[in-house]
């Protein structure tokens, strides 16, 4: 028999049952789904901000509107990178939950943060690909 932690308390158990593994994996999958929805919302917000800022910059000849749009889009890029970093950590927690090695019903992904850096998330194609064209459009509008 081995001692493992169950909801913060030490208990003697051999291995979590299939039902326990399924329950834990379902909880973690719910967090992953919600983080994905928030990331999609950040991308949609960046597209909306780009449209408004570019329209204001071009129609009212206000390059400052485009510059403000760039600042907002970059802030959303950092927010989206944070969501990606969290999703990577929770994916590792999910893998550990399915393997039965994670603390049962724990949603603490901090032990799985190794290798999930902000810089790696910012450099990811999932973050750069949607945001860089938006920043380029706004920079071109500011230059006109």
C-alpha positions as CSV (number, residue, x, y, z in Angstrom):
1,X,0.0,0.0,0.0
2,X,1.1,3.5,-0.7
3,X,0.2,6.8,0.9
4,X,-1.2,9.4,-1.4
5,X,-2.9,12.7,-0.8
6,X,-6.6,12.9,-1.3
7,X,-8.1,16.5,-1.3
8,X,-5.2,17.7,1.0
9,X,-5.3,14.7,3.4
10,X,-3.0,11.8,3.6
11,X,-4.7,8.5,3.1
12,X,-3.5,4.9,2.4
13,X,-4.7,3.7,-1.0
14,X,-3.2,1.6,-3.7
15,X,-4.3,3.4,-6.8
16,X,-7.3,5.6,-7.7
17,X,-10.2,3.8,-9.3
18,X,-11.3,4.4,-12.8
19,X,-14.2,6.4,-11.6
20,X,-11.9,8.6,-9.5
21,X,-9.6,9.1,-12.4
22,X,-12.5,10.0,-14.7
23,X,-13.9,12.5,-12.1
24,X,-10.5,14.2,-11.8
25,X,-9.9,14.3,-15.5
26,X,-13.4,15.8,-16.1
27,X,-12.7,18.6,-13.6
28,X,-9.4,19.4,-15.2
29,X,-11.0,19.3,-18.7
30,X,-13.6,21.8,-17.5
31,X,-10.8,24.2,-16.6
32,X,-9.0,23.6,-19.9
33,X,-12.3,24.4,-21.8
34,X,-12.9,27.6,-19.9
35,X,-9.3,28.8,-20.5
36,X,-9.7,28.1,-24.2
37,X,-12.9,30.1,-24.3
38,X,-11.2,33.0,-22.6
39,X,-8.3,32.9,-25.1
40,X,-10.8,32.9,-28.0
41,X,-12.5,35.9,-26.3
42,X,-9.2,37.8,-26.1
43,X,-8.5,37.1,-29.8
44,X,-12.0,38.3,-30.7
45,X,-11.5,41.4,-28.6
46,X,-8.3,42.2,-30.3
47,X,-9.9,42.0,-33.7
48,X,-12.7,44.3,-32.6
49,X,-10.2,46.8,-31.1
50,X,-8.2,46.7,-34.4
51,X,-11.3,47.4,-36.5
52,X,-12.4,50.3,-34.3
53,X,-8.9,51.8,-33.9
54,X,-8.1,51.5,-37.6
55,X,-11.4,53.0,-38.6
56,X,-10.9,55.9,-36.3
57,X,-7.3,56.4,-37.4
58,X,-8.2,56.4,-41.1
59,X,-11.5,58.3,-41.1
60,X,-10.6,61.0,-38.5
61,X,-6.9,61.1,-39.4
62,X,-6.0,60.3,-35.8
63,X,-2.8,58.2,-35.7
64,X,-3.0,58.3,-31.9
65,X,-6.1,56.1,-32.2
66,X,-4.1,53.5,-34.0
67,X,-1.3,53.8,-31.4
68,X,-3.8,53.3,-28.6
69,X,-5.1,50.3,-30.5
70,X,-1.6,48.8,-30.7
71,X,-1.3,49.1,-26.9
72,X,-4.6,47.4,-26.3
73,X,-3.8,44.6,-28.8
74,X,-0.4,44.0,-27.2
75,X,-2.1,43.9,-23.7
76,X,-4.5,41.3,-25.1
77,X,-1.5,39.4,-26.6
78,X,0.0,39.2,-23.1
79,X,-3.3,38.1,-21.6
80,X,-3.7,35.4,-24.2
81,X,-0.1,34.2,-23.6
82,X,-1.1,33.9,-19.9
83,X,-4.1,31.7,-20.9
84,X,-1.8,29.6,-23.1
85,X,0.7,29.1,-20.3
86,X,-2.1,28.1,-17.9
87,X,-3.6,25.7,-20.5
88,X,-0.2,24.0,-20.9
89,X,0.1,23.6,-17.1
90,X,-3.4,22.2,-16.8
91,X,-2.8,19.8,-19.7
92,X,0.1,18.4,-17.7
93,X,-2.1,18.1,-14.7
94,X,-4.7,16.4,-16.9
95,X,-2.1,13.9,-18.1
96,X,-1.1,13.2,-14.5
97,X,-4.7,12.8,-13.4
98,X,-5.3,10.3,-16.2
99,X,-2.2,8.4,-15.1
100,X,-3.4,8.5,-11.5
101,X,-0.3,10.3,-10.2
102,X,-1.8,13.7,-9.5
103,X,-3.3,14.6,-6.1
104,X,-6.9,13.4,-6.4
105,X,-9.3,16.2,-7.2
106,X,-6.6,18.8,-7.0
107,X,-6.8,21.7,-9.5
108,X,-3.5,23.2,-8.5
109,X,-1.4,23.2,-11.7
110,X,1.6,25.0,-10.1
111,X,3.6,21.7,-9.7
112,X,3.4,21.3,-13.4
113,X,4.7,24.8,-14.3
114,X,8.3,23.6,-15.2
115,X,8.9,24.5,-18.8
116,X,5.6,26.5,-19.1
117,X,7.2,30.0,-19.2
118,X,5.6,33.3,-20.3
119,X,8.3,33.8,-22.9
120,X,7.5,30.4,-24.5
121,X,3.8,31.2,-24.5
122,X,4.3,34.6,-26.1
123,X,6.6,33.1,-28.8
124,X,4.0,30.4,-29.6
125,X,2.4,30.5,-33.0
126,X,-1.0,30.2,-31.3
127,X,-0.3,33.7,-29.8
128,X,1.8,35.4,-32.4
129,X,-0.1,34.4,-35.5
130,X,-3.4,36.1,-34.6
131,X,-1.9,39.2,-33.1
132,X,1.1,40.2,-35.3
133,X,-1.1,41.0,-38.4
134,X,-3.4,43.1,-36.2
135,X,-0.4,45.1,-34.9
136,X,0.9,45.5,-38.4
137,X,-2.4,46.8,-39.7
138,X,-2.6,49.3,-36.8
139,X,1.1,50.4,-37.4
140,X,0.3,51.0,-41.1
141,X,-2.8,53.1,-40.1
142,X,-0.7,55.1,-37.7
143,X,1.9,55.8,-40.4
144,X,-0.6,57.1,-42.8
